[in-house]
Amino acid sequence: METAISALQTAVPRFTSLSRGVADPTARAVGAWSAGDVASHVASVFENYVSMVEGSDPVLAASTAEIGRINATWLQNDTERDPRAAAARIEASFERLMGRLRGAGEDRPIGWHAGLTLPLSTVLCLALGEVLVHGHDIGSASKGQWVIPSAEARTVLEGIIGLSPYYVNEESARNFSARYELRIRRGFERILDFDAGRLTIGAPDARADCRISADPVAFLLVAYGRIGIWGPALSGKLVVWGRKPWLGLKLPSLLRNP
């Protein structure tokens, strides 16, 4: 948990500084969202995560698929698109969060979406993921400098990998069965076992069909749908081997973006 807190303490100020430097809030950032949309979204999500940690009536979706609807509603209701105002909201929420965490010590359970109860450390990693990936979005839109440190990407991935079964793309995975061994470089290793639409996460073993070694930043951006798999594969940031190496190309389609 301390690793996630430390990463947030450096990533959040970078994000708010980036947001304050946006010259054109209408610049396209990701999908149909502008830089101003992204900043507003992060502010709303961050406020909601702090409410989860505080237990102060957060907005919770009935399923992970419904989280997108909540995000859209927040943007519809919040007409402010000034990234500087969003930065101020994020800073206020972050101050509340740090006050709540100061001296907390234990990795206590937190109520989350889909009726799930997650460790506090996982919720913090999800918040960190929002900052890192949406910082990438705003940086791309505004030509601002945004670098995702490998250690921070690794922290997010290790913290949220256990949520993967709740993000299975049922249509793509319905009739699919295979075992992937995922190795995040200088980090963790896990088995992702797909069985006819269901996914379980386990420890590495010798029965994997496809093995993947991935640079943490590249894999984070692939997992969040910001880049395709071919670029990292061709540059060596993602290496695939095993009995069925071609299955590596299918992995992104089996999971929905967090």
DADA-V688114 format. One line per field, one symbol per residue. ss: DSSP state (~ for helix, > for strand, _ for the rest). psi: psi as a letter, one per 40 degrees, with the letter a starting at -180 (. if undefined). burial: 1 if it has 9 or more other C-alpha atoms within 8 Angstrom, else 0. A space follows every 10 residues. Layout:
ss->???
psi->???
burial->???
This chain:
ss->_~~~~~~~~~ ~~~~~~~~~~ _______>>> __>>~~~~~~ ~~~~~~~~~~ ~~~~______ ___~~~~~~~ ~~~~~~~___ __~~~~~~~~ ~~~~~~~~~~ ~_______>> >_~~~_>>>~ ~~~~~~~~~~ ~~~~~~~~~~ ~~_______~ ~~~~~~~~~~ ~~~~~~~>_~ ~~~___>>>> >>>>____>> >>>>>__>>> >>_______> >>>>_~~~~~ ~~~_____~~ ~~~~~__>>> >___~~~~~_ ~~~~>___
psi->dddddddddd ddddddddde ehdgeehhch behidddddd dddddddddd ddddfgfihh ididdedddd dddddddheh fhdddddddd dddddddddd dhedcigiih haifeihiid dddddddddd dddddddddd defihhhhid ddddddddde deeddefhgd ddedfhhihh hhhhhfbihi hhhhgfeihi haiiaeeidh hhhhhddddd dddefdiidd ddddeeehhh aadgdeeddd ddeeiih.
burial->0001101100 1110111111 0100101110 0011111111 1111111111 1110100100 1011011001 1001100000 1111111111 1011011001 0000000001 1111000111 1111111111 1111111111 1101000101 0111111111 0001101110 0111011111 1111100011 1111111110 1000000111 1111111111 1111000010 0110001111 1100100100 01011100
